[in-house]
Amino acid sequence: MARILSAFVLMLAAVTAAPAAEPVVATTLPNGLRVLLLEDHRSPLVSFQVWYRVGSRNESRGATGLAHFLEHMMFKGTAKHGPREFARLVEENGGRDNAFTTQDVTSYFVDIASKHLDLVVDLEADRLQNLLLDPKEFESERQVVIEERRMRTEDSPAGFLGEEINSLAFKAHPYGAPIIGWMDDIKRVTIDELRAFYKTYYVPNNALVVAVGDFDATRLLARITGEFGKIPRGPDPPPVTTVEPPPSGERRTVVRKQAQLPIVEIAYHVPNYRSDDAAALDLLSSILAVGRASRIYRHLVHERQLALDAGGDYSYLAFDPNLFWFWATPLPGQTPEALEKELLAEADRFRQEPVTDEELARARNQIEAAFVFQQDSVHRRASLLARFELIGGYALEDTYLSRIRAVTAADITRVARRWFDENKKSVGILLPLPCLLLIVMIIAPMPGPAPLAAGPIAHREVLPNGMILLVAERPAVPIVAVRLFTRGGSVLDPPDRAGLANVVGGLLTRGTAKRSGPELDSAIEFVGGSLGAGAGRDGMQVSLSVLKKDLTLGLDLMGEVVLSPTFPADELTRRITKIRAAIKQSEQDPQGVAGRALARLMFPQHPYGAPVAGTQESVARITRDDVLKFYRDNVRPDTSIVAVVGAVTVDEARREIVARFGGWARPSLSPPAIPSATGLPPARTESVKRELTQTTMMLGRPAIRQTDPDYFPLGVASYVLGGGSTSRLYTRVREQSGLAYSVYSALAPAKYGASVVVGAQTRTAEVGKVLDLIRAEMSRIGREPVTDHELELAKSYLIGSFPMRLDTSRKVADFLVAIEEQGLGLDYADRYVERIGRVTAADVQRVAARYFAPDAFSQVVVGDVSQ
């Protein structure tokens, strides 16, 4: 425990030296395993990743989804480490593990304290060669994958349309099949097929090991060689030789699905990184669809007010030629036909006229800045190395930027004319089916070690105007993250103006005394930085991330949006129109619907019960006078916190912040009082009818704040119940029963009323069974002591994983604001470790009996409740 705390505080204090200059250690073992190691000693963490060159691209018709299914089964045990043992060992040592499958690859990663690295090497080597693939586990996991498909595709309008247009665009190449697989294939696949797939593709000569973090590369390489090197080389997997023939004409699909708003998506076949056109296409994608200064956002969302949102992407790193795609969601009252015409006009502009020098420079800066920001995280550094290695060698990461810098405006015009062929595009349009009537039914409720004095993790001072300044020096990477929080959230919304704080927060960046909203967007995006603002329940926040060299510009812009917003009338109209459309669109998200309904039941007499975004009716009532008054009354220095984290000293930060905000005068009137949510409301149940293939359920009740001593044992209890892949709910509902892809328990801290929420998604026919299992486990954790093993696993994970919440400058800035706003103190990291370490099984049972008693929980069910 002492070693954990000491390492943790060292990381937060950010007194480490600049990033290690050690080069990548790269080698290929005799069995064909490729290994890349990069030392990074800024924090006591390591990201260990194993990538396999296999994805949906390696599947055949009638047998889709095998790569993704196998990803699930890789956590189901070997002879040495039984089912769920992998996750348990990682979690009890404070690590986080997960995996993902793409069209081209399957990746497994563990982020963990570096002292546990040997354990991870052993685990990954073991499952590379010794996976059991037990038939019982296989059948249980089949149901989990089916539920995942229902959640991600069947009940997701955007996911459903994306799958349809992909299958439309690719007639021969396996890129046309969904990564998760077609539903019939998932239901049909046999364990023998999956076992053959594993033996074919999970061989060392088809794998890549990448590690970045706090280790000695020579020692780690010896350890990897010892564990992985003894695995025999396998036959080389069969290559993918299919080449997609050029489209012979336009392809079009129109799908109808229950949704609130249409979606229009357009795609063109384009080459990947191997082509000389790739860098120009990457820049074109950025100019067209990345950020609020991009063409389709600026023209369709901001200026023309045709779309609620718009975006796009280009698969530069794809193994084979893929798609350049872009999309938009029409605002209510706009037709998909009109929006399709406008999207195509934006593509045609690239063919007809050169991009501007400003657009080209901004796109280059965005891409280069993104590379620098990725150096702030060992996980992202490892992932980037892997992605370039898999397409031809990690050194391509260095040549990528030179290719980007060499692109000219003429190159972009040329590639647009070559690849944006009007007669070879694929178009997908989703048209909403008429929405079912919302049916709501209210029914009766259903039956450790001594602390170590490590000191504060940041400098803190109160400026003369009452603003609190927090500074954490992290000199390793030349970036700075700034967060400015002011108490002005939805808790201060007038009862008939729910959503007012959200409107005000969103308008802060839409115009100042010096610049318009688009000018602000262009200024920050030109240097590859980000500047955003918004409101939550408790406050309003302005967030800035920039390279160190651009800090002066970034803080100038932040000062403008905080101190001199103009709230232009036309921007207010746009904002209200967008929010109302977003509220309408959110009705197609069952988790969002359930969450809003549950908040209303948990906090019936408190502002927390109202949605932060407001309602269609409440937002429509908001006027510019309401906005101005809310800003004047609530955006003030004496309720504000500013955290500056990164390559900046305390003196520099103080000087820069005082220069912009030192003259910000506090109002003469005291800040408005905000009541805390007190008492436990009667438990109620709501059922919301939606025609979906899955049903979403959420149970919740008010809980205790982080300042309460019982918060720590409650956190341990929540983790044991449903906090990870070894939790009781995960084990019973997902692993043993195969009834859900997602099932969880979580604490939601908040200053004026915390809550505890338990939730799951399952097929409609099994709702009653899942609810019974959830309630049974909630009762049991308060009735019986947790086992010593469960207790130590939970405590080890909560303590050991804490540093990973703070491994980047942006995360540290958010953390500093949160602990200051909650009144937790800058020694909270010390106290967290010490308090979690002292939690006993009796503590867990005592608080669980009080805060997990099922009868105290309100419940919301969203789905086809008629069944």
TAKATA-V269124 format. One record per helix or strand of 2 or more residues. SS is the DSSP state (hx for helix, st for strand). FROM is the first residue (numbers start at 1). TO is the last residue. If there is no record, write none. Layout:
((SS;FROM;TO) (SS;FROM;TO))
This chain:
((hx;2;13) (st;25;28) (st;34;39) (st;45;52) (hx;56;58) (hx;66;73) (hx;85;92) (st;96;101) (st;106;113) (hx;114;129) (hx;135;154) (hx;157;169) (hx;174;176) (hx;183;188) (hx;191;201) (hx;204;206) (st;207;213) (hx;217;228) (st;251;258) (st;263;270) (hx;278;289) (hx;295;303) (st;307;314) (st;322;330) (hx;336;352) (hx;357;374) (hx;378;391) (hx;396;406) (hx;409;419) (hx;422;424) (st;426;433) (st;440;443) (st;459;462) (st;468;473) (st;479;486) (hx;490;492) (hx;500;507) (st;511;512) (hx;517;526) (st;530;535) (st;540;547) (hx;548;563) (hx;569;586) (hx;590;602) (hx;607;609) (hx;616;620) (hx;624;634) (hx;637;639) (st;640;646) (hx;650;661) (st;685;689) (st;694;702) (hx;710;722) (hx;728;736) (st;743;748) (st;755;763) (hx;764;783) (hx;788;800) (hx;802;806) (hx;809;821) (hx;828;838) (hx;841;851) (hx;854;856) (st;858;863))
